[in-house]
Amino acid sequence: MKDPTLGGSVFVRNALKYDYCIKESIESLAALCDDVFVLDCQSDDGTTAMLAEFVKKFPNVRYQTNGDWNCKADYHKLAELANACIKHLNTDWHIMLQADEVLHEECFPVIRSLIKTAPKTVQTYALRRLNLFGTVDKHISFSMSHKPCSDQPVRLGRRGLMATGDAEALEWKDTDRTHIDEILIYHYGYVRKSEININKAVDMQSWFFGDKSSVDGRLLDMQKTGVWEPYKLIPENMLTAIPRGHPKFSAKWAEERR
């Protein structure tokens, strides 16, 4: 019997403007998966041309530039775009990343083993996401209440399972959570180049609910001064050292932002 196939997906908009580690994200998926689908969503900052050249390195990566960023008025667009990617995959399983996330290569054998031995009762696996914050070498503590985003998203699923809500996770269907700490996603969304962190957060919050009044006032104050002050958002004592070094794909990216 052949081993089950694995696909990977990620979509992106304006990676250059917002300092996404999209190339590193794609590279980690390409190293793990049999087929990878990347969708550009009307980038207007040079990302489209940059990725068109970059993906030529990977025979298992397909790249399209027809993602409709205006398909929905608020955060529901994220699931719709994530699912547009997933629908292009015909693999037995798929793993979904966001454009500022990178898989750690030491977890690849675990992922392959899980999809090969998964009982029929398991449809999805929850993974561990390290939400880096303040510095590239620390992440938001798992014990913190009211986290800005989940550290246990469901990202690995069988064919046919779709993203929901804001595309933070796949459908929570027959989910196995016993291997969470064996698979690590490094989330670099809060440790971009300092001057970009503020504008990205303000822009994201302004369209997330389709209402600019929802933007955190602390971010607006930082935008006025131009100084990124992460510990005004999350206290430094709520951070924990990363459990292992950065993925090989993003180690240079992280070092440049240390």
N, C-alpha and C positions, 0 to 999 in steps of 0.2 A: 504494500500500500504506500502511495506517495505521501510525503509529509504535507500538511496543510499549507496553503499559500498565505502570504501576509502582505497587505497593502498599507500604504501610508498616505495621509492627506494633510494639507495645510493651505490656508488662503492668506492673502496679504494685501495691504493697501499702504502705499507711501512709506516703505521701509527705510528709505534714506532720510526722509524728513524727520521721522520719529525714532531713528536709531534702533531699528529692530535687528536682531541677530538672525535674519531670515536665511542667509546663506548657510549658517551653521545648523539651523533647524533642518533645512533640506538635506544637508550632508549627512546628518545623523539618521534621517529616515532612509536615505538612499543606501546607507551602509547596512541597514537592518532588513529592509523590505524587498519583496520581489517586484513590486510596482508602486510607484509614488505619483500622486496627482497634485499639482500645484496650481492654484488659481490666483491670478492677479485681478484685483477689483478696482479698475479705473485709476490706478496710480498716476499721478501727474507730477512726480518729482524726480523722474529718472529711474525709478525702480524697475519698470517694465523692461527697458533696454538692458539694464544691469543683469536681471535674472535670465533674460533670453540668452545671453552669452554664458552665464554661469552654469545653467543646467545642461549645456552641451557636454559637460564633463561626465554626465551620468546617463548611461544607456537605459536605465530603468525609471527615469523621471520624465513625466509628461507635463508640459506647461501650457496653460491657456491664459488668455488675457481678456476674457469676456465676462468677468464677474461684475454683476450689477450692484454697485455699492448702494444705490438708492432703491433697492428692491423692497425695503421696509423703512418706516420712519424712525424706528427706535432700535433697541437692542435685539429685537427679533430677527433683524437682518443677519445677525451673526450665525444663528442656527441655519437659516436658509442658505447662506453661502457655504457653510461647513458641509451641509448635505448635498449641495451641488458638486462638491469634491467627492464625497463618499459614493455618490451614484455613478461615478466614472470608474469605480473599482469593482472588479469581478473576482477578487480573491476570497478565500474561505474566511479570513479574518481581516480586520483592519485596525490601525492605531491612528489616532487623531492628535495632531499637535496644533498649537497656536503659533503665530509667527515670531513670538519672543520666547519660545521654549526649545530646549534641546534635550535629547535622550542621552543618558550615560551609557557608553559602550559596554561597560561591565555587566549591564543588565540584559544584553542581547540574548545570551544563551538561556536566561530564565524565560524571556518572552517566547522564544522558540519552543522551549520545553513545555510551557503552559498550553500553548495552542495545540501542541501535538498530543498532549495527554488529557486535555480538558474533558471531563465527563459531560454527557449530553444535558445534564441539569444546569450546567454553567453556560450562560450566554455572554457575560461580560466580566471584566476584571477591573477592580479599582487599583490605581497606581498612586505612588507617593510623589507629590509635587512640592519641590522646595521653592517657596516664594521668596527669592532673595530680596533683601531690603537694607537700605542704608549703606551697605558695602557688598561687594560681590562675594564675600566670604562668610556672610551670615544670612540666615533665613528667618522668616517669621515663625515664632514658636508654635508647635502643634497644639500647645495647651491654651493658647490665646483665644479668648471668646470674641465673637464678632469680627472674625477675620475678613479682610477685604476680598479674599477669594479662597476657594477650597484647597486644602492640601491633600485631599483624597479623591480626585476626580475619576470618574469612570471613563477610560479612554481606549480600552482594548475590547473589541467586541466582534461577534460573528457577523457574517455578511447580512445586510438588510437592516441592521440597527442604525438608527439615525441620531443626530445631535438634537438636543432640546434647549429651550430657553435662550440663554446668551452663548450657547455652544461651549460652555465650560465642561460639559460632559455629554456622553452618550446616554441613551435611555437606561434607566436603572432597572434592568431586567435580569433576574436570576444572577445577581452579581456576587462574585467571589471576592472577599476582602482579606483573605488569609495570606496573600503574597504582597501586600501593599509595600512593605519596606524593602522588597527585593527588586523593585523597578523604580528608578528615579528619573523624574523630569525636572530639569533645572529651568526655572522660570525667571527670566531676566527683565521682566517688564517694569520693575521698580528701580533698576540700577542702570538706566541708560546714561548717556553723557549728561552731566549735571544740568546744563542749560536747557536740555530738551525735556527732562522729567516733568517740569512744571507745565509747559505748553501741552504735552501729550495728555497729562492728567486732566487739565481743564477742557481740552477739546473732547476727550473721551466722555467725560461726565456730561458735557453740554448736549451731546447727541444720544447718549445712552438711553435716556428716558424721553428724548424729544423735547426737552425743556431746559433752557439755559439757566433757569433759576435753581436747578438742582446741584449746581457746582458748589463744592465745599468752599466756604469762605476763607479757610486757611490757605487754600491753593490760590485763590484770587489775591490774597495779600502777598504771597510769594511772587506771583506774576508781576505785581507792581514793583517789587524790589529787585526781581530777577535773581533771587538767591534761593536755591533749593535747600529746604530744611526738613529732611525726612523725619527727624525725631519729634517734630511737632505733630506729626500724623500718627506715628507709632513709637512709643517709648523704647529707648535702646535696650532696656532690660527685658523686653519682649522678643529679643532676637537670640538665635542659637547658631553656633558655628556649623557650617556645612559638614556632613558626615564623611565626605571623601572629596578628593580634588575635582576640579571641573572636568566635564567631558572633554575628550581630546579635540573635538570639533570646535568647541567654544573657549578653550583655554586662552588663546591669544586675544579673543574678543574681551574676555573678562579682565585679563591683565591690562589691557588698554584703558579700562574703566575703573581700575583699582585706585 
